[in-house]
Amino acid sequence: MRLEKLETRFAAKRDCPPRRDTNIQEMIRLPSTSQKSRWSRFDISWAKKSICLFSVMASVQALESKPNILLILSDDHSVPHVGCYGNADFLKYSITPNLDAFASEGMRFDRAYTAAPQCAPSRISIFASQSPVKLGVTRFAQPARADVPFFTDFLRERGYWVGLAGRHQHLDGRNREAPHIDEVLIQEGMQNLDTRFDHFVRSARTRGEDLEKVDVAVASALATVPRGKPFFLYFGFNQPHRKFGPEHDGIDPSELTLPPDWPDTPEVREDYARYIDDVRELDYGFGKIMDWLDRQGLKENTLVVFMGDNGEALLRGKGTLFDRGTHVPLIIRWPGRIRPASASDSLISGIDLAPTFLEAAGVAIPEEMDGVSFFPELLGRSMNSRDYVYAERGWHWGPITRTDGLDFSRSVTSRHYRLIYNALPDRSYTPVDMPGSEAWVSIHAARAGGKLSQLHERLYFQNPRPIMELYDLQSDPYELNNLAESGAHTEVLERLRQALEAWMIRQHDYLPLPSHAQQNQQDKRY
Ligand SMILES: [Ca+2]
């Protein structure tokens, strides 16, 4: 995105007076008498005052007991790559002013993780609140069984309008598939998003000219919400998924600070700058949607969630169970309910969103859902947060001989440590979506020229990889030092391995348990 264009847009935004779109005003009416009868005396008293102070629509929204819910996902986006997470370069170049302002009005989650480092399994697990392993969706673009309930099904049963727009990425299979595969998906009822949602857009884009229309896309989706109904809307951005645009106006690659696990080559820096520019586009689009929401008077009674669908497609990111693969930004705003500029360091999994939404909507959480509601946390109440979050990695869209295509790995993360189990240790590490990139080619060239450090040689080219990896996330946040063989960490290793194995058994995981794989390795039966 060209910087002068961006600055012009921001200037225009500042100068533009608030306006309302009439179709949306017409969308929401005063509630019926029966609805009013449910309100308490306090509510009615408050209503009389507020009608004098605000627009009719805003007051109705504030009094509606069930909040609207808007879930916005970025695509391939890790912590710390929103300014509010404290990345110095993002703050220096003001990459995410809209998301930072959004965070100042809501709660920032510092320890949120997706259930998988890939689009489809992660997104399905968000909707179904079960792990991709348990759902049987670890193979790329495998949809859930038709009878697996989504949280949106329960919201819909309880009177919500539910919509899915923007990039959803293979929730019900690939967009273009061989006819016989589509036939099976249809026969088995797995391609069901058009009936499962009141509004469904299969293939929406948010790049180029479409970035200017993201607010229109949201407006047109919500224009179909019947009067009096609360809504849930999912909206997915393409950014910052590869391929990145060529531009990085105003961002000097040579001035960026690289994390220590990345080899420092000009190409890696250029690639990173282009990624950052993509996040800047995402932020711009996010800001347009938030502005629209505000103009419609929907801000007050809408719980807005921003999250990454999985980690960024940069080195040791997407496709891996390292922090960069699953640690995602999560920011939630709910005016009047969530304390502004608050933060949480509770462990959160992507599967926890569904029960949290249901609790916010006053809907009972079904037994099928394994997630832990963090609704109390949103309201500033104490809660028993998780001890562990789990993640899995399966087949992605790439060669089955490299990790960008196939890797079978599992992880458990505690507040202090992460254990990773590599069930295919002889696969060569290859970054997902970037094996042909100039950045990855430059790392191979540096290696061939003898210019790669011992650390980077080990991190990127060790083969076989260790079956078990243990990292101290507090002292070693970039996961440089594997402690699995450290005698000082035997107890931690055993505790996390047992937790992971218990989880794998409960999920009916098809992989061998780590201790069984290790036993065979020790017995030299491999
Ligand atoms: Ca993704």
Residues whose N, C-alpha, C, O or C-beta is under 5 A from the ligand:
A	BS01	CA	D75 D76 Q118 C119 D309 N310
